[in-house]
């Protein structure tokens, strides 16, 4: 009766909860098909021994506890089922998160440490990279605005100078690694797309580096020439005309000029463009302006040859109306070194943009000689001379050419152009590139370059003159250069002498030897007069002696003249076949070496 009373006293809600618990327990039992589940775990009816011990009031928390216990039982059953597949599910009451890893788990700690190390490494690499870029840019001004840090300078509002945009594989493997310490391609593109989108054109002056033009939307023009050198002179007007065409197309257009470092070659072309656009009236003003804008110390365009070519272009604008000048054909005769100390005896290489034209290291007459042997000192003028005896000159030249002197104390060189120079040009040490880097200074040192016009009619080998020389300097006749008149239509008359350094005619060295010794020839001396001879007899004997001496002298001179003519012809024929050792022998007499300083006494 008490039990019925207890059951009947339960609320409908409690009966429903008990029913739901039983249904849930039955469902879990059916899904797991396990006979190990105790039926007592799914009973939710409270057990009461008697009505005297337990008061008759509802107990709502008991069904809830049984429900939680049933839920835990279901989860543990699923965990046991999943353990067969190697899955690990957390038990009830654990703190689940989205990644399944608690903040204090070892995996989370390792991940945090690894991320910190990566961030620290990237920061260190970035710092080193920035330092390297600043070191490589040296004295050049950098653009450091708007989050950009580039080796880039606005020379004007529309003309930009910058370093090579590296870091792309299209510029080669070395160009790719250059992106670490030079302007990076991606940064450069981002800069121009930000500030000059669709308004910029890039001019690449590098002959050693190229890249894919599509990276700049195809707006790339190449005018290549070698580093530390000058361009072909016709390249400068072509560059200026191309840049001017782009600038005048739109007032917002800009030209971007770069070489590898973005300083010397870039400066040569930009200074020429400033002249072309009439920013300044003279080449020197353009150079000074560029140097101050590009470099913090004003030392941008400093190589003498490159400065010389900007001044060449100034003359091209005035004398050739901005068009490429025609090449003047010349023959390089040789060199004079003025105020040259004994320790300066360089070897020589002559080249142009196509390769080497002449070098003393390979020429058959000089390759076996030391430079001390083929540089001939001329005592009368205190200079040192080099040329090739028996040759019309060292090499034929037209347009641009480079003279390079190789010396133990340091090489030095210069670029010249035959159209823009005279046949005789004197260069001081400051006119040569790298002359200031020599180990020993040479104050007052000068080089005289000697050329003549050449029309190509003289064969490569030395051609002797058919006319005998009547010059008073007979001792140099066998070694005199023939009349090397080039371009006779223009009336350019050159002197015969090849290497003479005397200001006046020297007496022949064989004059004393050629004077006849009458006493040494039997029968040529007149008989001694008798001691008792009268005055008349003495007069007749004197006249006879004079006549005999004159006759003998004339005969002797005719014989010597014929012998000399024969010897001269033989020596002249042998000059083209001189070997390297003959240069030293011929050079023993410094009067042999002349570049036509003295008047030519040869009869026409």
Order of alpha helices (4+ residues) and beta strands (2+ residues): alpha-alpha-alpha-alpha-beta-beta-alpha-alpha-beta-beta-alpha-beta-alpha-alpha-alpha-beta-beta-beta-alpha-beta-beta-beta-beta-beta-beta-beta-alpha-alpha-alpha
